[in-house]
Amino acid sequence: MTDFPPCPQCGSTLTYQDADLYICPECSHEWSVSAAAPAAEPERVVRDSVGNELHDGDAVTVIKDLKVKGSSLVVKMGTKVKNIRLVEGDHDIDCKIDGIGAMQLKSEFVKKA
């Protein structure tokens, strides 16, 4: 049995092919077979405060004092953080900072070193 792509309009998996069209029996949407190829998801690009592209393993410098939530510690401006790891989410950098430990940072508060 051939797997056809789900309907882009309603998400139904009951689609079928008729000549050079895919057809959805639930919502009657028709679309071209050539247009049915899923678009490649754009690669996620993380940029620092000045627009440089960041990659796993880069070293960055903190550009302003950052309070550590839940403690009285502060990450001082100019602190160099080595070997960052990029992750999904609001805080897109995982790292270890000497004297503080494991942290998550936002890329808007760092610049590439």
C-alpha positions as CSV (number, residue, x, y, z in Angstrom):
1,M,0.0,0.0,0.0
2,T,1.3,3.4,-1.0
3,D,1.6,6.1,1.7
4,F,0.1,9.4,0.5
5,P,0.8,12.7,2.4
6,P,-1.8,14.0,4.8
7,C,-4.1,16.8,3.6
8,P,-2.4,20.2,4.2
9,Q,-5.8,21.8,4.9
10,C,-7.4,19.4,7.4
11,G,-4.7,16.9,8.2
12,S,-6.7,13.9,7.2
13,T,-4.7,10.8,6.3
14,L,-7.3,9.4,4.0
15,T,-5.9,11.1,0.9
16,Y,-5.7,9.4,-2.5
17,Q,-4.1,10.2,-5.9
18,D,-6.0,10.9,-9.1
19,A,-3.7,11.4,-12.1
20,D,-1.4,14.3,-11.0
21,L,-3.5,15.4,-8.0
22,Y,-3.9,14.3,-4.4
23,I,-7.5,14.5,-3.1
24,C,-8.8,14.6,0.4
25,P,-12.2,12.9,0.7
26,E,-13.0,14.7,4.0
27,C,-12.6,18.3,3.0
28,S,-12.5,18.0,-0.9
29,H,-9.2,19.8,-1.0
30,E,-7.1,19.0,-4.1
31,W,-3.4,19.8,-4.5
32,S,-0.6,19.0,-7.0
33,V,1.6,15.9,-6.6
34,S,4.6,18.1,-7.3
35,A,3.5,20.6,-4.6
36,A,3.0,17.7,-2.1
37,A,6.7,17.3,-1.3
38,P,7.2,18.7,2.2
39,A,9.3,21.8,2.3
40,A,12.5,21.3,4.1
41,E,12.3,22.8,7.6
42,P,14.6,25.8,7.8
43,E,17.7,25.2,9.9
44,R,17.5,26.9,13.3
45,V,20.0,29.7,13.5
46,V,21.0,31.2,16.9
47,R,22.7,34.6,16.9
48,D,24.3,36.5,19.6
49,S,23.6,40.1,20.6
50,V,25.6,41.6,17.7
51,G,24.4,39.2,15.1
52,N,27.2,36.6,14.9
53,E,26.0,33.0,14.4
54,L,26.6,30.7,17.3
55,H,27.4,27.0,17.2
56,D,27.9,24.2,19.7
57,G,31.3,24.4,21.4
58,D,31.7,28.2,20.9
59,A,33.0,30.4,23.6
60,V,30.9,33.5,24.5
61,T,31.2,36.5,26.8
62,V,28.3,37.8,28.9
63,I,27.5,41.5,28.0
64,K,25.6,42.5,31.1
65,D,25.3,41.5,34.8
66,L,22.8,38.7,35.0
67,K,21.0,37.7,38.3
68,V,20.8,34.0,38.9
69,K,17.2,33.2,39.6
70,G,16.6,31.6,43.1
71,S,20.0,32.7,44.6
72,S,21.9,35.8,45.4
73,L,24.6,35.1,42.8
74,V,25.3,37.3,39.8
75,V,27.0,36.5,36.5
76,K,29.2,39.5,36.0
77,M,29.6,41.4,32.7
78,G,32.6,40.1,30.8
79,T,32.4,36.5,32.2
80,K,33.8,34.2,29.5
81,V,31.8,31.0,29.0
82,K,33.4,28.1,27.1
83,N,32.0,25.2,25.3
84,I,28.3,26.2,25.0
85,R,25.6,23.9,23.8
86,L,22.6,25.2,21.8
87,V,19.1,24.0,22.8
88,E,15.5,24.6,21.9
89,G,13.4,27.0,24.0
90,D,13.4,30.5,25.5
91,H,16.9,30.1,27.0
92,D,18.8,28.8,24.0
93,I,22.3,28.2,25.5
94,D,23.2,25.5,28.0
95,C,26.6,26.0,29.7
96,K,28.7,25.7,32.8
97,I,30.0,28.8,34.4
98,D,33.0,28.6,36.8
99,G,31.9,29.3,40.4
100,I,28.2,29.1,39.6
101,G,27.6,25.8,37.8
102,A,25.2,24.7,35.1
103,M,23.0,27.5,33.6
104,Q,20.9,28.4,30.7
105,L,21.4,31.7,29.0
106,K,19.6,33.7,26.4
107,S,21.6,34.4,23.3
108,E,20.7,38.1,23.4
109,F,22.9,38.6,26.5
110,V,26.1,37.1,25.1
111,K,28.5,37.9,22.3
112,K,30.9,35.5,20.6
113,A,34.4,35.5,22.0
